[in-house]
Amino acid sequence: MPGLIRQALRFRVTSLSSAGRVTLGPVVTRGKVVELRPPVAADAVEWSRLVRPERDRLEPRWADSDLDWVTRSSADAWRDRCAELRRLARDGTALPFLITVDGAIAGELLLDRVDRERGSAEVEVWISEAREGTSITASALRLLLHHAFGEYELRRLTAAIPVGDRSAAALFSRAGFRREGLLRGYRRTADYELWSLLATDRPDESISDLPIVSAMDVPSSGRGFERSSALQRRLHELVPGGAHTYARGSDQYPEDMAPVLVRGDGSRVWDADGNCFIEYGMGLRSVTLGHGYRPVLDAVQRALADGVNFSRPTQLEVAAAEDFLSLVPGADMVKFAKNGSDATTAAIRLARAATGRDMVVVCDQPFFSADDWFIGAVEMNAGVPEATRGQTVRFQFNDLDSLRLRFAESGGQIACVVMEAATALAEPEPGFLEGVRALCDTHGALLVFDEMITGFRWSASGAQSVYGVRPDLSCWGKAMGNGFPISALAGRRDLMELGGLRTDSPRVFLLSTTHGPETVSLAAFRSVVQAYTEGDPIGVMERRGTELAEGVNAAARELGVTDYVAAIGRPSCLVFTTRDEDGRPSQPYRTLFLQEMLRRGVLGQSFVISAAHTVADVEHTVQAVREALVVYRRALEDGGVERFLAGRPVAPALRSLASPRRL
């Protein structure tokens, strides 16, 4: 996924001709901020204090000298060394860095003997014993490798490693270097091995694992929530419920800990108080490539420059429709809209027109539409006519008998069956989807797949391609635009044409909206398709999700709470369980877990991951979980959350009354 990798990494570069002043990173590794920055003379005292105790490790590695160690490690020696490094950098023959950890100097990393014509250079690295850590050193090296092979366009790097230095050999081996042979006489104090790495052999993971943040962006909520809380109070004065989506409401978060966000970048978001969080469930699962994904933004900016909304269709509508149908071979036609409810409601209207029936059967899955045909079947259904409520009934996932019963009870009045082919927690059992397809065919009903979540998260072609069952109609949205508002209804030509001009039947009013074909979201969608075609975002999400689940569940085992907290589900769509001392799902314990995760810089009602999440993001999250579970276990031992939870528990989003979180 080179496109994702390239946009995910940022470097602050003044210019290579300006004394080689390049800053790489920072990155967060095991909760530490690691950065490579140019050396300056003002570092002399700190550098001397760091180096002087390291004589046994460092003197054999340094160039031969007749000077004593105190002189060689003095502040004056650093100033001379710094001047020489800056001269080499100006000449373009070296690129020197200091490794800093949480702002303090930890070691040096040097790209030496740079030959741009041959595309080669040597790598030298050391890090203080006080700062020694495989993850930290590896992160620093990976940053340098990306810059050397990317911005510097080198093709081969070499490193000299003392014979018998297993830690250094392991470090360079992990980065992709291979041992070539001995370097006799390289230093008079020891024999060395030559290790090398070609650009073509560089592991992708050595780059894509790196989260790029600024030094002030270490995930935490240490700045408090005063500004967010004030904005949330104002939102409640202006917007019913204090949010435009119930799932985003403040009642879904611990009281006075509902961040009001101001921006996002990759997997991170920042709130009005300046807190930084690693975010999960990004955009209600609509963002799979990361916030601010550059190729999408570039495509959107180009579209904006040419105009957004016109009185006739645009060429972009043709291209977007062709892109979509190339991904979904089971669909003959498509029509775009703005949100998922538009698409599912249009599918219901088509099904009713095609069959002449009124009833709808929905699977017992969380949500399909904000419109009356579905909301009438949930608890929060005030304002929906009683007659409408009775037109939608439910059946159970992986239970064909429950669907057979609905058909038997309906008297031939079921227009369609609406369902997700799979969910985060439930895979279809062998033969189940085929059985649903057969029952629909037998009873003359249409099969509608909701691909809002499964599309671009299970596969770019949707769950229908994963499980091999073709629906009559399918509804898409969420990740189609990586957060930009776009949805789609797709299906068989004979059904879709009921809303067109190639029919003699009474016409269906099918998704005729002002903003459905606006160019910005169509351009975003086409860029998303390109990202999925050229890279493997789903593979990245699956790998990261697997690592996250393994880490969270290992932490739960360590603390003896596996019966109460677990990361479960499909790796690209994880959720977490929170149970009370009796093993029952618990909103108070869920709130406690959310509270402790927010305090540690993790924001999310789930662990639904994106392709922008890195290994370091996962490591930070697992450590946050480990610390949160210490508090969780104390609450279990205490018999309740009362001593640990600040404020009232969260409540289900679609409840009938504002209580228990009434303002």
C-alpha positions as CSV (number, residue, x, y, z in Angstrom):
1,M,0.0,0.0,0.0
2,P,2.6,2.6,-1.1
3,G,0.0,5.3,-1.5
4,L,-1.2,5.0,2.1
5,I,2.4,4.8,3.4
6,R,3.6,7.9,1.5
7,Q,0.8,10.1,2.7
8,A,1.0,8.9,6.3
9,L,4.6,10.0,6.8
10,R,5.5,13.7,7.3
11,F,8.9,15.2,7.6
12,R,9.8,18.8,8.4
13,V,12.4,19.7,5.8
14,T,13.7,23.3,5.4
15,S,15.8,22.2,2.4
16,L,18.7,19.8,1.8
17,S,20.9,22.7,0.7
18,S,20.2,24.4,4.0
19,A,22.8,22.6,6.0
20,G,20.8,19.3,5.6
21,R,18.4,20.5,8.3
22,V,15.8,17.7,8.2
23,T,13.7,16.6,11.2
24,L,12.1,13.1,11.0
25,G,9.1,12.2,13.1
26,P,8.3,12.4,15.8
27,V,6.8,9.0,16.3
28,V,5.2,7.5,19.4
29,T,6.8,4.2,20.5
30,R,5.7,2.5,23.7
31,G,4.4,5.8,25.0
32,K,7.7,7.6,24.2
33,V,8.0,10.4,21.7
34,V,11.0,9.6,19.4
35,E,12.4,12.1,17.0
36,L,15.4,12.6,14.7
37,R,16.6,16.2,14.6
38,P,19.8,17.9,13.3
39,P,22.6,18.4,15.9
40,V,23.4,21.9,17.1
41,A,26.2,23.4,19.1
42,A,23.8,24.1,22.0
43,D,23.5,20.4,22.6
44,A,27.1,20.2,23.8
45,V,26.6,19.9,27.6
46,E,23.7,17.5,27.3
47,W,25.6,15.4,24.8
48,S,28.7,15.2,27.0
49,R,26.7,14.1,30.0
50,L,25.1,11.4,28.0
51,V,28.3,10.1,26.3
52,R,30.8,10.2,29.1
53,P,29.5,7.2,31.1
54,E,29.4,5.1,27.9
55,R,33.1,4.8,27.2
56,D,33.2,1.0,27.1
57,R,30.4,0.8,24.6
58,L,31.3,3.8,22.4
59,E,35.1,4.3,22.3
60,P,35.6,1.0,20.3
61,R,33.0,2.2,17.7
62,W,34.5,5.7,17.2
63,A,37.3,6.6,14.8
64,D,40.8,6.0,16.1
65,S,42.2,8.9,18.2
66,D,45.1,9.5,20.5
67,L,43.0,11.8,22.7
68,D,41.9,10.6,26.1
69,W,38.2,9.8,26.6
70,V,37.4,12.9,28.8
71,T,38.7,15.2,26.0
72,R,36.8,13.2,23.3
73,S,33.6,13.3,25.2
74,S,33.8,17.0,26.4
75,A,31.4,19.8,25.4
76,D,34.2,21.4,23.3
77,A,34.7,18.1,21.5
78,W,31.0,18.1,20.6
79,R,31.1,21.6,19.2
80,D,34.0,20.6,17.0
81,R,32.2,17.5,16.0
82,C,28.9,19.3,15.3
83,A,30.7,21.8,13.1
84,E,32.2,19.0,11.1
85,L,28.8,17.1,10.8
86,R,27.2,20.3,9.5
87,R,29.9,20.8,7.0
88,L,29.4,17.2,5.7
89,A,25.7,17.9,5.6
90,R,26.2,21.1,3.5
91,D,28.4,19.1,1.1
92,G,25.7,16.5,0.8
93,T,28.0,13.6,1.9
94,A,26.3,13.0,5.2
95,L,23.0,13.4,7.0
96,P,23.4,13.6,10.8
97,F,20.7,13.3,13.4
98,L,20.4,13.2,17.2
99,I,17.9,10.7,18.5
100,T,15.7,12.3,21.1
101,V,13.2,10.5,23.4
102,D,10.6,12.7,25.0
103,G,12.8,15.7,24.0
104,A,16.0,14.4,25.7
105,I,19.0,13.4,23.6
106,A,19.3,9.5,23.6
107,G,21.8,8.8,20.8
108,E,23.0,9.5,17.3
109,L,22.1,8.3,13.9
110,L,24.2,9.1,10.9
111,L,23.8,8.6,7.2
112,D,27.4,8.8,6.2
113,R,29.4,8.6,2.9
114,V,26.4,9.5,0.9
115,D,27.0,8.9,-2.8
116,R,23.9,10.2,-4.6
117,E,25.2,9.1,-8.0
118,R,25.6,5.5,-7.0
119,G,22.6,5.7,-4.7
120,S,24.5,4.4,-1.6
121,A,25.3,5.4,1.9
122,E,26.4,3.9,5.3
123,V,24.3,3.9,8.4
124,E,25.8,4.4,11.9
125,V,23.7,4.3,15.1
126,W,24.2,4.3,18.8
127,I,21.8,4.9,21.7
128,S,22.6,5.4,25.3
129,E,22.2,2.4,27.7
130,A,19.9,4.6,29.8
131,R,17.6,4.9,26.8
132,E,18.3,1.5,25.3
133,G,15.2,-0.2,23.9
134,T,14.7,-2.2,20.8
135,S,11.5,-0.5,19.9
136,I,12.9,3.0,20.3
137,T,16.1,2.3,18.3
138,A,14.0,0.4,15.7
139,S,11.7,3.4,15.3
140,A,14.6,5.8,14.8
141,L,16.2,3.5,12.2
142,R,12.9,3.0,10.3
143,L,12.4,6.8,10.1
144,L,15.9,7.1,8.6
145,L,15.3,4.3,6.2
146,H,12.1,5.8,4.9
147,H,13.9,9.1,4.3
148,A,17.0,7.6,2.7
149,F,15.0,5.4,0.3
150,G,12.2,7.9,-0.2
151,E,13.1,11.6,-0.1
152,Y,16.9,10.9,-0.6
153,E,16.2,8.3,-3.3
154,L,19.1,6.0,-2.3
155,R,19.2,2.4,-3.5
156,R,21.6,0.6,-1.1
157,L,22.5,1.1,2.5
158,T,25.3,-0.6,4.4
159,A,26.1,-0.9,8.1
160,A,29.2,-2.1,10.0
161,I,28.3,-4.2,13.0
162,P,30.9,-5.5,15.6
163,V,31.3,-9.2,15.4
164,G,29.3,-10.7,18.3
165,D,27.0,-7.7,18.8
166,R,23.8,-9.7,18.8
167,S,21.5,-6.8,19.7
168,A,22.8,-4.7,16.7
169,A,22.5,-7.6,14.4
170,A,18.9,-8.3,15.5
171,L,18.1,-4.6,15.0
172,F,19.4,-4.4,11.5
173,S,18.0,-7.8,10.6
174,R,14.6,-6.7,11.7
175,A,14.9,-3.7,9.5
176,G,15.6,-5.9,6.5
177,F,19.4,-5.8,6.4
178,R,21.3,-8.9,5.4
179,R,24.8,-10.0,6.5
180,E,27.3,-10.0,3.6
181,G,30.6,-10.9,5.2
182,L,33.5,-9.7,7.4
183,L,35.2,-6.3,7.4
184,R,38.7,-7.0,8.7
185,G,40.6,-4.0,9.7
186,Y,37.6,-1.7,9.7
187,R,38.5,-0.7,13.2
188,R,41.8,-1.7,15.0
189,T,39.9,-2.6,18.1
190,A,37.6,-5.3,16.7
191,D,36.4,-7.2,13.6
192,Y,33.2,-6.0,12.0
193,E,30.5,-7.6,9.8
194,L,29.1,-5.9,6.7
195,W,25.3,-5.7,6.5
196,S,23.4,-4.2,3.6
197,L,19.8,-3.4,2.5
198,L,18.6,-2.7,-1.0
199,A,15.6,-0.4,-1.5
200,T,13.9,-3.3,-3.4
201,D,14.2,-5.5,-0.3
202,R,13.0,-3.1,2.3
203,P,10.0,-4.5,4.3
204,D,6.8,-2.4,3.9
205,E,6.0,-2.9,7.5
206,S,9.2,-1.0,8.5
207,I,7.6,2.1,7.1
208,S,3.8,1.7,7.6
209,D,4.1,1.0,11.3
210,L,5.2,4.5,12.1
211,P,2.7,7.0,13.5
212,I,3.7,10.6,12.8
213,V,2.7,13.2,15.3
214,S,4.1,16.3,16.8
215,A,5.8,16.5,20.1
216,M,2.6,17.9,21.7
217,D,0.4,15.2,20.2
218,V,1.2,12.2,22.5
219,P,-2.3,10.7,23.1
220,S,-3.8,11.7,26.5
221,S,-6.5,13.8,28.0
222,G,-4.2,15.6,30.4
223,R,-5.5,19.0,29.4
224,G,-8.9,18.2,30.7
225,F,-12.3,18.8,29.1
226,E,-13.3,22.3,30.2
227,R,-13.6,23.8,26.7
228,S,-15.3,20.7,25.3
229,S,-17.8,20.6,28.1
230,A,-18.7,24.3,27.5
231,L,-19.1,23.6,23.8
232,Q,-21.2,20.6,24.5
233,R,-23.5,22.6,26.8
234,R,-23.9,25.1,23.9
235,L,-24.6,22.3,21.5
236,H,-27.5,21.2,23.7
237,E,-28.9,24.7,23.5
238,L,-28.7,24.7,19.7
239,V,-29.1,21.1,18.5
240,P,-31.6,18.5,19.9
241,G,-29.6,15.9,21.7
242,G,-26.4,17.9,21.4
243,A,-25.3,16.1,18.3
244,H,-26.5,15.5,14.8
245,T,-26.2,11.7,15.2
246,Y,-27.5,9.9,18.3
247,A,-24.4,7.6,18.3
248,R,-22.2,10.8,18.6
249,G,-24.2,12.1,21.6
250,S,-22.6,13.1,24.9
251,D,-24.8,10.5,26.6
252,Q,-22.7,7.8,24.9
253,Y,-19.6,9.0,26.8
254,P,-18.7,9.5,30.5
255,E,-20.2,12.7,31.9
256,D,-18.0,15.8,31.3
257,M,-15.6,13.6,29.2
258,A,-17.2,14.0,25.8
259,P,-14.5,15.6,23.6
260,V,-15.7,18.1,21.1
261,L,-13.3,17.6,18.2
262,V,-11.6,20.2,16.1
263,R,-9.4,18.2,13.6
264,G,-8.1,14.8,12.7
265,D,-5.0,13.4,11.0
266,G,-4.5,9.7,10.2
267,S,-5.7,7.8,13.2
268,R,-5.6,10.7,15.6
269,V,-8.0,13.5,16.5
270,W,-7.7,16.6,18.7
271,D,-10.3,18.2,20.8
272,A,-11.1,21.8,21.7
273,D,-8.9,21.5,24.8
274,G,-5.9,20.4,22.8
275,N,-6.1,16.7,23.9
276,C,-4.9,14.2,21.4
277,F,-6.6,10.8,21.0
278,I,-6.1,7.7,19.0
279,E,-9.6,7.3,17.5
280,Y,-11.4,4.0,16.8
281,G,-14.7,3.6,15.0
282,M,-13.7,6.7,13.0
283,G,-16.6,8.6,11.5
284,L,-19.0,5.9,12.7
285,R,-16.9,3.4,10.6
286,S,-16.9,5.7,7.5
287,V,-13.2,6.5,7.5
288,T,-11.0,3.5,6.6
289,L,-8.0,5.3,5.0
290,G,-7.5,7.8,7.8
291,H,-8.4,11.4,8.5
292,G,-7.0,13.8,5.9
293,Y,-6.0,11.1,3.5
294,R,-4.1,13.1,1.0
295,P,-5.1,11.5,-2.3
296,V,-8.8,11.9,-1.4
297,L,-8.2,15.5,-0.5
298,D,-6.3,16.2,-3.7
299,A,-9.1,14.7,-5.7
300,V,-11.7,16.8,-3.8
301,Q,-9.7,20.0,-4.3
302,R,-9.6,19.4,-8.1
303,A,-13.3,18.8,-8.2
304,L,-14.0,21.9,-6.2
305,A,-12.1,24.1,-8.6
306,D,-14.3,22.9,-11.5
307,G,-17.7,23.5,-9.7
308,V,-19.7,21.4,-7.4
309,N,-23.4,21.2,-8.5
310,F,-24.9,21.6,-12.0
311,S,-28.2,21.5,-13.8
312,R,-27.2,18.5,-15.9
313,P,-25.3,15.3,-15.1
314,T,-21.5,15.5,-15.2
315,Q,-18.9,13.3,-16.8
316,L,-17.8,12.4,-13.2
317,E,-21.2,10.6,-12.7
318,V,-20.4,8.3,-15.6
319,A,-16.9,7.6,-14.3
320,A,-18.0,7.0,-10.7
321,A,-20.8,4.7,-11.8
322,E,-18.4,2.7,-13.9
323,D,-16.0,2.5,-11.0
324,F,-18.7,1.3,-8.7
325,L,-20.1,-1.4,-11.0
326,S,-16.6,-2.7,-11.8
327,L,-16.3,-3.4,-8.0
328,V,-19.7,-5.0,-7.6
329,P,-20.2,-7.6,-10.4
330,G,-23.6,-8.6,-9.0
331,A,-25.0,-5.2,-9.7
332,D,-26.2,-3.9,-13.2
333,M,-27.0,-0.3,-12.3
334,V,-26.3,2.2,-9.5
335,K,-27.7,5.4,-8.2
336,F,-25.8,7.7,-5.7
337,A,-27.2,9.5,-2.7
338,K,-25.9,11.2,0.4
339,N,-26.5,8.8,3.4
340,G,-27.3,5.2,4.0
341,S,-31.0,5.8,5.0
342,D,-31.6,7.3,1.6
343,A,-30.4,4.1,-0.1
344,T,-32.2,1.5,2.1
345,T,-35.5,3.4,2.0
346,A,-35.2,3.6,-1.8
347,A,-34.6,-0.2,-1.9
348,I,-37.8,-0.7,0.2
349,R,-39.8,1.5,-2.3
350,L,-38.4,-0.4,-5.2
351,A,-39.2,-3.7,-3.6
352,R,-42.8,-2.7,-2.8
353,A,-43.3,-1.4,-6.3
354,A,-41.8,-4.6,-7.9
355,T,-43.8,-7.0,-5.8
356,G,-47.0,-5.0,-5.0
357,R,-46.6,-5.9,-1.3
358,D,-46.1,-3.8,1.8
359,M,-44.4,-5.8,4.5
360,V,-40.7,-5.8,5.2
361,V,-38.7,-8.4,7.1
362,V,-35.5,-7.1,8.7
363,C,-32.8,-9.2,10.4
364,D,-32.3,-8.6,14.1
365,Q,-29.3,-6.3,13.5
366,P,-28.8,-2.9,15.0
367,F,-29.8,-0.3,12.3
368,F,-31.0,0.1,8.7
369,S,-32.6,3.5,8.3
370,A,-33.6,6.7,10.0
371,D,-37.0,6.5,8.1
372,D,-40.3,5.4,9.4
373,W,-40.3,1.9,7.8
374,F,-37.4,0.9,10.2
375,I,-37.7,3.3,13.1
376,G,-41.2,2.1,13.7
377,A,-39.6,-1.2,14.7
378,V,-37.3,0.1,17.3
379,E,-37.9,1.4,20.9
380,M,-37.4,5.1,20.0
381,N,-40.4,5.2,17.6
382,A,-42.5,8.2,18.8
383,G,-44.1,9.9,15.8
384,V,-44.3,6.8,13.6
385,P,-47.9,5.9,12.7
386,E,-49.0,2.6,14.3
387,A,-49.9,1.2,10.8
388,T,-46.4,1.8,9.6
389,R,-44.9,0.1,12.7
390,G,-46.8,-3.1,11.9
391,Q,-45.3,-3.3,8.4
392,T,-41.8,-4.2,9.5
393,V,-41.1,-7.5,11.4
394,R,-37.8,-9.2,12.4
395,F,-36.1,-12.5,12.1
396,Q,-33.0,-14.0,13.7
397,F,-29.6,-14.2,12.0
398,N,-28.4,-17.7,11.3
399,D,-32.0,-19.0,12.0
400,L,-33.8,-19.9,8.7
401,D,-36.8,-21.3,10.6
402,S,-37.5,-17.8,12.0
403,L,-37.5,-16.4,8.5
404,R,-39.8,-19.3,7.3
405,L,-42.2,-18.4,10.1
406,R,-42.3,-14.8,9.0
407,F,-43.2,-15.8,5.4
408,A,-45.8,-18.3,6.7
409,E,-47.4,-15.6,8.9
410,S,-47.4,-12.9,6.3
411,G,-50.0,-14.3,3.9
412,G,-47.8,-13.6,0.9
413,Q,-47.4,-9.9,1.8
414,I,-43.6,-9.7,2.3
415,A,-42.0,-7.4,-0.3
416,C,-38.4,-7.9,0.8
417,V,-35.9,-9.2,3.3
418,V,-33.3,-6.7,4.5
419,M,-30.2,-7.8,6.2
420,E,-26.4,-7.5,6.6
421,A,-24.8,-10.6,5.3
422,A,-22.4,-10.6,8.3
423,T,-21.6,-8.4,11.3
424,A,-18.6,-7.8,13.5
425,L,-19.8,-10.5,15.8
426,A,-21.7,-12.9,13.6
427,E,-20.5,-14.8,10.5
428,P,-23.1,-16.6,8.5
429,E,-23.2,-20.3,9.1
430,P,-22.7,-22.6,6.1
431,G,-25.9,-22.5,4.0
432,F,-27.6,-19.7,5.8
433,L,-27.3,-17.0,3.2
434,E,-28.1,-19.5,0.5
435,G,-31.1,-20.5,2.4
436,V,-32.3,-16.9,2.7
437,R,-31.8,-16.4,-1.0
438,A,-33.8,-19.6,-1.7
439,L,-36.7,-18.6,0.6
440,C,-36.9,-15.1,-1.0
441,D,-37.1,-16.8,-4.4
442,T,-39.7,-19.3,-3.3
443,H,-42.0,-16.6,-1.9
444,G,-41.4,-14.0,-4.6
445,A,-39.7,-11.5,-2.2
446,L,-36.6,-9.5,-3.0
447,L,-33.3,-9.9,-1.1
448,V,-31.6,-6.6,0.0
449,F,-28.1,-6.6,1.5
450,D,-27.1,-3.7,3.6
451,E,-23.4,-3.2,2.7
452,M,-22.9,0.0,4.7
453,I,-20.3,-1.6,7.0
454,T,-19.2,-4.7,5.1
455,G,-18.6,-2.7,1.9
456,F,-14.9,-1.5,1.9
457,R,-14.3,-3.2,5.2
458,W,-14.9,-6.9,4.4
459,S,-14.1,-6.3,0.8
460,A,-14.3,-3.4,-1.7
461,S,-16.9,-5.6,-3.5
462,G,-18.9,-6.1,-0.3
463,A,-19.9,-9.1,1.7
464,Q,-21.8,-10.5,-1.3
465,S,-18.4,-11.2,-3.0
466,V,-17.0,-12.7,0.2
467,Y,-19.9,-15.2,0.7
468,G,-20.9,-15.7,-2.9
469,V,-24.6,-14.8,-2.6
470,R,-26.0,-12.2,-4.9
471,P,-28.8,-10.0,-3.6
472,D,-31.4,-8.3,-5.8
473,L,-30.5,-4.9,-4.4
474,S,-27.6,-3.7,-2.2
475,C,-27.2,-0.5,-0.2
476,W,-23.8,1.1,0.3
477,G,-22.3,4.1,2.2
478,K,-19.9,4.9,5.0
479,A,-16.4,4.1,3.8
480,M,-17.3,4.8,0.1
481,G,-16.0,8.4,0.5
482,N,-13.6,8.0,3.4
483,G,-15.8,10.3,5.4
484,F,-17.3,12.3,2.6
485,P,-21.1,12.0,2.3
486,I,-21.9,9.5,-0.4
487,S,-24.1,6.4,-0.5
488,A,-25.4,4.2,-3.3
489,L,-28.3,1.8,-4.2
490,A,-27.3,-0.9,-6.7
491,G,-29.1,-3.8,-8.1
492,R,-30.6,-5.8,-11.0
493,R,-31.3,-3.8,-14.1
494,D,-35.0,-4.8,-14.3
495,L,-35.6,-3.5,-10.8
496,M,-33.5,-0.3,-11.1
497,E,-35.2,0.6,-14.4
498,L,-38.5,1.0,-12.5
499,G,-37.1,4.4,-11.5
500,G,-35.9,5.2,-15.1
501,L,-37.2,5.7,-18.6
502,R,-36.9,2.2,-19.9
503,T,-40.1,0.9,-18.3
504,D,-43.8,0.7,-19.1
505,S,-44.6,0.1,-15.4
506,P,-45.7,2.9,-13.1
507,R,-42.5,4.7,-12.2
508,V,-40.8,4.7,-8.8
509,F,-39.6,8.0,-7.4
510,L,-36.0,6.8,-7.0
511,L,-33.4,8.9,-5.2
512,S,-34.0,12.2,-7.0
513,T,-32.1,14.6,-4.8
514,T,-30.3,18.0,-5.3
515,H,-27.0,16.9,-3.8
516,G,-26.9,13.3,-4.7
517,P,-24.5,13.8,-7.7
518,E,-22.4,16.7,-6.3
519,T,-18.9,16.4,-7.6
520,V,-16.9,16.5,-4.4
521,S,-18.2,13.3,-2.9
522,L,-18.0,11.5,-6.3
523,A,-14.4,12.6,-6.6
524,A,-13.7,11.3,-3.1
525,F,-15.3,8.0,-4.0
526,R,-13.2,7.5,-7.1
527,S,-10.0,8.2,-5.1
528,V,-11.1,5.6,-2.5
529,V,-11.6,3.1,-5.3
530,Q,-8.1,3.8,-6.5
531,A,-6.6,3.4,-3.0
532,Y,-8.3,0.0,-2.7
533,T,-7.3,-1.0,-6.2
534,E,-3.6,0.0,-5.9
535,G,-3.2,-1.0,-2.2
536,D,-4.6,-3.3,0.4
537,P,-6.3,-1.2,3.1
538,I,-8.4,-4.2,4.2
539,G,-5.4,-6.4,4.6
540,V,-3.8,-3.6,6.8
541,M,-7.0,-3.4,8.9
542,E,-7.1,-7.1,9.3
543,R,-3.5,-7.3,10.5
544,R,-3.7,-4.3,12.8
545,G,-7.0,-5.6,14.2
546,T,-5.6,-9.0,14.9
547,E,-2.6,-7.4,16.7
548,L,-5.0,-5.2,18.7
549,A,-7.3,-8.1,19.7
550,E,-4.3,-10.3,20.7
551,G,-2.8,-7.4,22.8
552,V,-6.1,-6.5,24.5
553,N,-7.0,-10.1,25.3
554,A,-3.4,-10.8,26.6
555,A,-3.7,-7.8,28.9
556,A,-7.1,-9.1,30.2
557,R,-5.5,-12.5,30.9
558,E,-2.6,-10.9,32.7
559,L,-5.0,-9.1,35.0
560,G,-7.4,-12.0,35.4
561,V,-10.5,-10.3,33.8
562,T,-11.0,-12.3,30.7
563,D,-14.5,-13.1,31.7
564,Y,-15.3,-9.4,31.9
565,V,-13.4,-7.6,29.1
566,A,-12.4,-8.8,25.7
567,A,-11.8,-7.6,22.2
568,I,-14.0,-9.7,19.9
569,G,-15.3,-9.8,16.3
570,R,-13.8,-9.6,12.9
571,P,-10.3,-8.0,13.1
572,S,-11.3,-5.1,10.8
573,C,-14.4,-4.4,12.9
574,L,-13.6,-5.2,16.5
575,V,-15.8,-4.4,19.5
576,F,-15.1,-4.8,23.2
577,T,-17.2,-6.4,25.9
578,T,-17.7,-5.0,29.4
579,R,-19.3,-7.2,32.0
580,D,-20.1,-6.7,35.6
581,E,-19.1,-8.9,38.6
582,D,-22.0,-11.3,37.7
583,G,-20.8,-11.6,34.1
584,R,-23.7,-9.6,32.6
585,P,-23.2,-6.9,30.0
586,S,-23.0,-3.6,31.9
587,Q,-23.4,0.0,31.0
588,P,-21.8,1.2,34.2
589,Y,-18.7,-0.9,33.6
590,R,-18.7,0.1,29.9
591,T,-18.6,3.7,31.1
592,L,-15.8,3.0,33.5
593,F,-13.7,1.5,30.7
594,L,-14.5,4.4,28.4
595,Q,-13.5,6.8,31.1
596,E,-10.1,5.2,31.8
597,M,-9.4,4.8,28.1
598,L,-10.1,8.5,27.5
599,R,-7.8,9.4,30.3
600,R,-5.1,7.6,28.5
601,G,-5.7,9.1,25.1
602,V,-7.9,6.5,23.4
603,L,-11.3,7.6,22.0
604,G,-13.8,5.1,20.8
605,Q,-17.0,3.2,21.5
606,S,-15.4,0.2,19.8
607,F,-12.0,-1.0,18.6
608,V,-13.0,-0.6,14.9
609,I,-9.7,0.1,13.2
610,S,-8.6,1.9,10.0
611,A,-5.7,1.4,7.6
612,A,-4.1,4.5,9.1
613,H,-3.6,2.9,12.5
614,T,0.0,1.8,13.1
615,V,1.7,-0.8,15.2
616,A,2.6,2.0,17.6
617,D,-1.0,3.0,17.8
618,V,-1.9,-0.5,18.7
619,E,0.9,-0.7,21.3
620,H,-0.3,2.6,22.9
621,T,-3.9,1.3,22.9
622,V,-2.9,-2.0,24.5
623,Q,-0.9,-0.3,27.2
624,A,-3.9,2.0,27.8
625,V,-6.2,-1.0,28.1
626,R,-3.7,-2.7,30.5
627,E,-3.8,0.4,32.8
628,A,-7.6,0.8,32.5
629,L,-8.1,-2.9,33.4
630,V,-6.3,-2.3,36.7
631,V,-9.1,0.1,37.7
632,Y,-11.7,-2.2,36.2
633,R,-10.5,-5.1,38.3
634,R,-10.6,-3.0,41.5
635,A,-14.2,-2.1,40.7
636,L,-15.0,-5.8,40.2
637,E,-13.4,-6.6,43.6
638,D,-15.3,-3.7,45.1
639,G,-18.6,-5.1,43.8
640,G,-19.4,-2.0,41.7
641,V,-18.2,1.1,39.9
642,E,-19.4,3.7,42.4
643,R,-16.1,4.6,43.9
644,F,-14.3,4.8,40.5
645,L,-16.8,6.3,38.0
646,A,-17.3,10.0,37.8
647,G,-20.9,10.8,36.8
648,R,-23.8,8.7,35.5
649,P,-23.3,5.7,33.2
650,V,-23.9,5.9,29.4
651,A,-27.2,4.7,28.1
652,P,-28.4,3.0,24.8
653,A,-28.6,5.5,22.0
654,L,-32.0,4.6,20.7
655,R,-33.9,4.4,24.0
656,S,-37.5,5.7,24.3
657,L,-36.8,8.2,27.1
658,A,-34.0,10.6,27.8
659,S,-33.6,9.1,31.2
660,P,-31.2,8.0,32.7
661,R,-29.1,10.7,31.0
662,R,-31.8,13.4,30.9
663,L,-30.3,16.9,31.2
